[in-house]
Amino acid sequence: MPKDHTNFFNDVYAVVKLIPEGRVTSYGAIANYLGTRGSARMVGWAMNASHGDPSIPAHRVVNRQGLLTGKHHFVTSSMMQEQLELEGVVVVDDKVQDFAQRFWDPAQELAL
């Protein structure tokens, strides 16, 4: 019987919806915040499944080095970069520039 990942995916989407415009986070940071450290790949699967829902800003989720590794899952391979640039994020060679300043860590930003 296949696993139902619906609840985990919905938890991922809830976090992604909180990423402020002009900021980015990583798959691993989301996994860590959700208490599932080591499941960054599963967060990536959730992001891939989110396309088609405009309420989920999937373009704001990059890898731990700021690379646009999910760009091929958008309608065009340049759409992720284009959406980030509309928010003022500079991307060069598929990498977010000033990544450390743009990085949004949900474990810190959403701490009580």
C-alpha positions as CSV (number, residue, x, y, z in Angstrom):
1,M,0.0,0.0,0.0
2,P,1.5,3.4,-1.0
3,K,2.2,5.9,1.8
4,D,-0.1,8.9,2.0
5,H,2.2,12.0,2.2
6,T,-0.7,14.5,2.1
7,N,-0.3,15.8,5.6
8,F,3.5,16.3,5.3
9,F,3.0,18.0,1.9
10,N,0.4,20.3,3.4
11,D,2.8,21.1,6.3
12,V,5.5,22.0,3.7
13,Y,3.0,24.2,1.8
14,A,2.0,26.0,5.0
15,V,5.6,26.9,5.7
16,V,6.3,27.9,2.1
17,K,3.4,30.3,2.1
18,L,5.0,32.2,4.9
19,I,8.3,32.9,3.0
20,P,8.3,36.7,2.5
21,E,8.6,38.1,-1.0
22,G,12.2,38.7,-1.9
23,R,13.4,36.0,0.4
24,V,14.3,32.3,-0.2
25,T,14.7,29.2,2.0
26,S,16.0,25.7,1.4
27,Y,14.5,22.3,1.3
28,G,16.5,21.3,4.3
29,A,15.5,24.3,6.3
30,I,11.9,23.5,5.8
31,A,12.5,19.8,6.7
32,N,14.4,20.9,9.9
33,Y,11.6,23.2,10.9
34,L,9.0,20.5,10.5
35,G,11.1,18.2,12.7
36,T,12.0,15.9,9.9
37,R,15.7,16.7,9.5
38,G,17.2,14.7,6.7
39,S,14.0,14.7,4.6
40,A,15.0,17.6,2.3
41,R,14.3,15.3,-0.7
42,M,10.7,14.8,0.5
43,V,10.3,18.5,0.7
44,G,11.5,18.7,-2.9
45,W,8.8,16.1,-3.8
46,A,6.2,18.3,-2.1
47,M,7.4,21.3,-4.1
48,N,7.3,19.4,-7.4
49,A,3.7,18.3,-6.6
50,S,2.7,21.9,-5.8
51,H,3.0,23.3,-9.3
52,G,-0.4,24.3,-10.5
53,D,-1.3,25.9,-7.2
54,P,-0.5,29.6,-7.5
55,S,-0.9,30.2,-3.8
56,I,2.3,28.2,-3.1
57,P,5.4,30.3,-4.0
58,A,7.6,27.3,-4.9
59,H,10.1,29.6,-6.6
60,R,11.3,30.8,-3.2
61,V,12.6,27.3,-2.3
62,V,16.2,26.5,-3.4
63,N,18.9,24.1,-2.4
64,R,21.2,24.8,0.6
65,Q,23.7,26.6,-1.6
66,G,21.1,28.9,-3.2
67,L,20.9,27.0,-6.5
68,L,17.7,26.8,-8.5
69,T,17.7,23.0,-8.6
70,G,13.9,22.9,-9.0
71,K,13.8,25.1,-12.1
72,H,13.0,22.2,-14.4
73,H,9.7,21.6,-12.7
74,F,8.3,24.9,-13.7
75,V,6.4,25.6,-17.0
76,T,9.7,26.8,-18.5
77,S,13.2,26.4,-17.1
78,S,13.6,30.1,-16.7
79,M,10.3,30.8,-14.9
80,M,11.7,30.2,-11.4
81,Q,14.5,32.8,-12.0
82,E,12.0,35.2,-13.6
83,Q,9.7,35.0,-10.6
84,L,12.6,35.6,-8.1
85,E,13.8,38.5,-10.2
86,L,10.4,40.1,-10.1
87,E,10.8,40.1,-6.3
88,G,14.2,41.8,-6.5
89,V,16.3,38.6,-6.0
90,V,19.4,38.6,-8.3
91,V,20.2,35.2,-9.8
92,V,23.3,34.5,-11.8
93,D,24.1,31.1,-13.3
94,D,21.1,29.6,-11.5
95,K,22.4,30.8,-8.1
96,V,20.8,33.3,-5.8
97,Q,23.3,36.1,-5.2
98,D,23.6,37.5,-1.6
99,F,22.1,34.1,-0.5
100,A,23.0,34.6,3.1
101,Q,21.2,37.9,3.3
102,R,18.1,36.6,1.4
103,F,18.0,33.3,3.4
104,W,14.8,32.9,5.5
105,D,15.2,30.2,8.1
106,P,11.7,29.1,9.4
107,A,13.3,27.7,12.6
108,Q,14.5,31.2,13.5
109,E,11.8,33.4,11.8
110,L,8.9,31.4,13.1
111,A,10.3,30.6,16.6
112,L,7.9,31.4,19.4
